[in-house]
Amino acid sequence: MDMLVLGDSVTWGQGLALDQKFCTLLYQARYKRAPVLNRDMAILAHSGAIIGVDGAPNRKQAHGEVPSPYPSILTQCDMFKGQLAEEAIVIVNGGINDIDPFNIVDPRTSSARLDDMIEERCYKDMVTLLTQVAKKFKGDKVQIVVPGYFPILSAKSDPARLPHFLSAAVGLDISHMLGLGLNFGVNLQLNPALLNPPLLHGHLWSKVIANCHLFFDKSTVCLRRAVNDVNTVLGGHRVRFASVPFKDENAALASDAWLWGVDLTPPIAQDPERVNRFAACNIDEKNLLRLPVCYCASAGHPNDIGAQQYLSAMLQVVTPLSKP
């Protein structure tokens, strides 16, 4: 096996077809051919996966596009029983679902609380995860690549679409915080009153953006520190951190978005896998109240342009094959 992919929806490639996922793009760039799934490359990452240091519910494994904490990323590592090639690459990430994206974009989450959660999940838990991964895959030439996260929203995101995005992406109804008493509900209908950007230029909008930037900046520092500390303890530099250079204009709903947004009219989700995901959600998502979020699970995840940016970042830290 030349490549193993562990982690959450980011390494899974939420909303992207197999040939668009950055793991596939990295494989093609490295080996000059497309991978055969489960022979050349195994993807155990899936939407909603938590690192799972505190444990994860043991439930039936869902389709990769359907958000579910199980199997945890620690469990994914344990589950892999194959043999890695001498110069294999293990892509692994995690932490955001242990924090819960809802907490990141919820303006009621204090900066201090969010900062503490990021430290706990993206540093302490990541050290635990990377230690387990590095000890299991011990080959001197096996490289472990940890891709970073991104600012979900920024000051360049379109505020007129913010309520729709938050409702569709994480099920957060921000309308009652604006004193409008609105409920997006399962049909995700957007009230025209919310299309007035000034309504969102106050404290709530600023707090959402501040939380997103705090998550991006702090998680980058924590993940990099976790990588460095694991390398120091175990010796060598097999674990590498790949930071993607996101700017404000690359956030969701921005002018040069590297992340999927949402549309104001059906089918709402923008990604090419939405039809397959809709069908999988109808089978695997048993909580009817979570179905709308499942349908729009691509929102706030790297799109095809974002996947190319992840590829570029990983190519900068991966050592080329000794015998191409």
Backbone hydrogen bonds, N-H to C=O, Kabsch-Sander energy under -0.5 kcal/mol:
donor,donor_aa,acceptor,acceptor_aa,energy
2,D,40,D,-1.6
3,M,40,D,-1.7
4,L,89,I,-2.3
5,V,42,A,-2.8
6,L,4,L,-0.6
6,L,91,I,-3.4
12,W,8,D,-2.2
13,G,9,S,-1.7
14,Q,9,S,-2.1
16,L,13,G,-2.3
20,Q,17,A,-2.1
21,K,17,A,-1.1
21,K,18,L,-0.6
25,L,21,K,-2.2
26,L,22,F,-2.2
27,Y,23,C,-2.2
28,Q,24,T,-2.7
29,A,25,L,-2.2
30,R,26,L,-2.0
31,Y,27,Y,-3.0
32,K,28,Q,-1.7
37,L,35,P,-0.7
38,N,41,M,-3.6
39,R,36,V,-2.0
40,D,36,V,-3.1
41,M,36,V,-1.2
42,A,3,M,-2.3
44,L,5,V,-2.6
44,L,42,A,-0.7
45,A,5,V,-1.5
46,H,7,G,-1.6
47,S,64,G,-2.7
49,A,46,H,-1.5
50,I,69,P,-1.1
55,G,52,G,-1.7
59,R,57,P,-1.0
62,A,70,Y,-0.5
66,V,63,H,-1.9
68,S,47,S,-2.1
73,I,50,I,-3.0
74,L,51,I,-1.7
76,Q,72,S,-2.5
77,C,73,I,-2.0
78,D,74,L,-1.7
79,M,75,T,-2.6
80,F,76,Q,-1.3
85,A,1,M,-3.0
88,A,85,A,-1.6
89,I,2,D,-2.2
90,V,143,Q,-3.1
91,I,4,L,-2.7
91,I,89,I,-0.6
92,V,90,V,-0.5
92,V,145,V,-2.5
93,N,6,L,-0.6
99,I,95,G,-1.6
100,D,96,I,-2.4
103,N,100,D,-1.4
104,I,100,D,-1.0
105,V,101,P,-2.0
106,D,102,F,-1.1
109,T,106,D,-2.1
110,S,108,R,-0.6
114,L,110,S,-2.5
115,D,111,S,-2.7
116,D,112,A,-2.1
117,M,113,R,-2.2
118,I,114,L,-2.5
119,E,115,D,-2.2
120,E,116,D,-2.3
121,R,117,M,-2.8
122,C,118,I,-2.6
123,Y,118,I,-0.6
123,Y,119,E,-0.9
124,K,119,E,-1.9
125,D,120,E,-2.2
127,V,123,Y,-2.5
128,T,124,K,-1.7
129,L,125,D,-2.4
130,L,126,M,-3.2
131,T,127,V,-2.2
132,Q,128,T,-1.8
133,V,129,L,-2.6
134,A,130,L,-2.9
135,K,131,T,-2.0
136,K,132,Q,-1.9
137,F,133,V,-2.5
138,K,136,K,-0.9
142,V,139,G,-1.4
143,Q,88,A,-2.2
143,Q,141,K,-0.5
144,I,238,R,-2.7
145,V,90,V,-2.8
145,V,143,Q,-0.6
146,V,240,R,-3.2
148,G,242,A,-2.6
152,I,150,F,-0.8
157,S,154,S,-1.7
158,D,253,L,-1.9
161,R,158,D,-1.2
162,L,159,P,-0.9
165,F,161,R,-2.6
166,L,162,L,-2.8
167,S,163,P,-2.2
168,A,164,H,-2.5
169,A,165,F,-3.3
170,V,166,L,-1.8
171,G,166,L,-0.7
171,G,167,S,-0.8
172,L,166,L,-2.0
173,D,171,G,-0.7
174,I,172,L,-1.0
177,M,174,I,-0.7
178,L,174,I,-0.9
178,L,175,S,-0.8
179,G,176,H,-0.9
180,L,175,S,-2.0
188,L,184,F,-0.6
188,L,185,G,-1.2
189,Q,184,F,-1.0
191,N,189,Q,-0.5
194,L,191,N,-2.1
195,L,192,P,-1.9
196,N,193,A,-0.9
199,L,196,N,-2.0
200,L,197,P,-2.4
201,H,198,P,-1.3
206,S,202,G,-2.1
207,K,203,H,-2.5
208,V,204,L,-2.4
209,I,205,W,-2.2
210,A,206,S,-2.5
211,N,207,K,-2.5
212,C,208,V,-2.1
213,H,209,I,-2.4
214,L,210,A,-2.5
215,F,211,N,-2.6
216,F,212,C,-2.2
217,D,213,H,-3.0
218,K,214,L,-2.7
219,S,215,F,-2.4
220,T,216,F,-1.8
221,V,217,D,-1.8
222,C,218,K,-2.8
223,L,219,S,-2.9
224,R,220,T,-2.0
225,R,221,V,-2.2
226,A,222,C,-2.6
227,V,223,L,-2.4
228,N,224,R,-2.5
229,D,225,R,-2.6
230,V,226,A,-2.3
231,N,227,V,-2.2
232,T,228,N,-2.1
233,V,229,D,-2.3
234,L,230,V,-2.7
235,G,231,N,-2.0
240,R,144,I,-3.3
240,R,238,R,-0.5
242,A,146,V,-2.5
243,S,241,F,-0.7
244,V,242,A,-0.5
246,F,244,V,-2.5
250,N,247,K,-2.1
251,A,248,D,-1.5
252,A,152,I,-2.2
254,A,251,A,-1.5
256,D,249,E,-1.7
257,A,254,A,-0.9
258,W,250,N,-2.6
260,W,301,H,-3.3
263,D,268,I,-2.7
268,I,265,T,-1.8
269,A,267,P,-2.8
270,Q,261,G,-0.6
273,E,15,G,-1.0
274,R,271,D,-1.2
277,R,273,E,-2.6
278,F,274,R,-3.0
279,A,275,V,-1.9
280,A,276,N,-2.1
281,C,277,R,-3.3
282,N,278,F,-1.9
283,I,279,A,-0.9
283,I,280,A,-0.5
284,D,280,A,-3.3
285,E,281,C,-2.1
286,K,284,D,-1.0
288,L,286,K,-0.9
290,R,287,N,-1.8
291,L,287,N,-0.5
291,L,288,L,-0.9
294,C,290,R,-2.3
295,Y,291,L,-2.8
296,C,292,P,-1.4
297,A,294,C,-1.6
299,A,296,C,-2.0
300,G,260,W,-3.1
301,H,298,S,-1.9
303,N,258,W,-2.1
307,A,303,N,-2.6
308,Q,304,D,-1.3
309,Q,305,I,-1.6
310,Y,306,G,-2.3
311,L,307,A,-2.2
312,S,308,Q,-2.2
313,A,309,Q,-2.2
314,M,310,Y,-2.4
315,L,311,L,-2.5
316,Q,312,S,-1.1
317,V,314,M,-1.2
318,V,314,M,-1.7
